[in-house]
Amino acid sequence: MLIAFCIWSLSALLFFVFGICTLSAKKPTPFWTHERKIEVSNVKAYNKALAILYFVYSFVILILGIPMLFSSQNSAGFIIPVLGLPIASILMIAVYVICIEAKYRR
């Protein structure tokens, strides 16, 4: 199950890298997709808030994957990451829409 945790950790690392790239961006970073450009009032504060959101999300993903280290294959321990990830993703989207986008959108 170490391999599953390593793959899971790579996805957490990916979101951490998104956070670093967002923190150093000069233009407003679009959230989730690159289909539309968002106009914000304060680019630096917006990118910082979005980077913090990515950092927290990557930490949550990493924490959700810890039961994989102590579970055997086909055990009930996989229910935590499998159910936790969609809930964390929905919460991430809600925090973005309610807090970040509403605060910084022009």
ZILINMO-V707918 format. One record per residue. N is the residue number from 1. RES is the residue in three letters. PHI is phi in radians with two decimals (999 if undefined). Layout:
# ZILINMO-V707918
N&RES&PHI ; N&RES&PHI
This chain:
# ZILINMO-V707918
1&MET&999 ; 2&LEU&-1.13 ; 3&ILE&-1.14 ; 4&ALA&-1.10 ; 5&PHE&-1.16 ; 6&CYS&-1.12 ; 7&ILE&-1.14 ; 8&TRP&-1.09 ; 9&SER&-1.18 ; 10&LEU&-1.11 ; 11&SER&-1.19 ; 12&ALA&-1.15 ; 13&LEU&-1.12 ; 14&LEU&-1.07 ; 15&PHE&-1.22 ; 16&PHE&-1.13 ; 17&VAL&-1.14 ; 18&PHE&-1.00 ; 19&GLY&-1.12 ; 20&ILE&-1.13 ; 21&CYS&-1.12 ; 22&THR&-1.17 ; 23&LEU&-1.13 ; 24&SER&-1.69 ; 25&ALA&-1.31 ; 26&LYS&-1.60 ; 27&LYS&-1.81 ; 28&PRO&-1.08 ; 29&THR&-1.49 ; 30&PRO&-1.20 ; 31&PHE&-1.69 ; 32&TRP&1.26 ; 33&THR&-2.34 ; 34&HIS&-1.92 ; 35&GLU&-1.37 ; 36&ARG&-2.22 ; 37&LYS&-1.67 ; 38&ILE&-1.86 ; 39&GLU&-1.74 ; 40&VAL&-2.10 ; 41&SER&-1.39 ; 42&ASN&-2.34 ; 43&VAL&-1.11 ; 44&LYS&-1.13 ; 45&ALA&-1.19 ; 46&TYR&-1.09 ; 47&ASN&-1.13 ; 48&LYS&-1.15 ; 49&ALA&-1.11 ; 50&LEU&-1.19 ; 51&ALA&-1.13 ; 52&ILE&-1.10 ; 53&LEU&-1.07 ; 54&TYR&-1.13 ; 55&PHE&-1.11 ; 56&VAL&-1.13 ; 57&TYR&-1.10 ; 58&SER&-1.16 ; 59&PHE&-1.15 ; 60&VAL&-1.11 ; 61&ILE&-1.05 ; 62&LEU&-1.10 ; 63&ILE&-1.14 ; 64&LEU&-1.13 ; 65&GLY&-1.46 ; 66&ILE&-1.02 ; 67&PRO&-1.03 ; 68&MET&-1.15 ; 69&LEU&-1.21 ; 70&PHE&-1.89 ; 71&SER&-1.84 ; 72&SER&-1.55 ; 73&GLN&-1.14 ; 74&ASN&1.07 ; 75&SER&-1.77 ; 76&ALA&-1.32 ; 77&GLY&-1.18 ; 78&PHE&-1.37 ; 79&ILE&-1.19 ; 80&ILE&-1.14 ; 81&PRO&-1.18 ; 82&VAL&-1.18 ; 83&LEU&-1.55 ; 84&GLY&-1.27 ; 85&LEU&-1.13 ; 86&PRO&-1.12 ; 87&ILE&-1.15 ; 88&ALA&-1.12 ; 89&SER&-1.16 ; 90&ILE&-1.12 ; 91&LEU&-1.12 ; 92&MET&-1.10 ; 93&ILE&-1.11 ; 94&ALA&-1.12 ; 95&VAL&-1.10 ; 96&TYR&-1.10 ; 97&VAL&-1.20 ; 98&ILE&-1.36 ; 99&CYS&-1.71 ; 100&ILE&-1.36 ; 101&GLU&-1.13 ; 102&ALA&-1.14 ; 103&LYS&-1.36 ; 104&TYR&-1.82 ; 105&ARG&-1.21 ; 106&ARG&-1.53
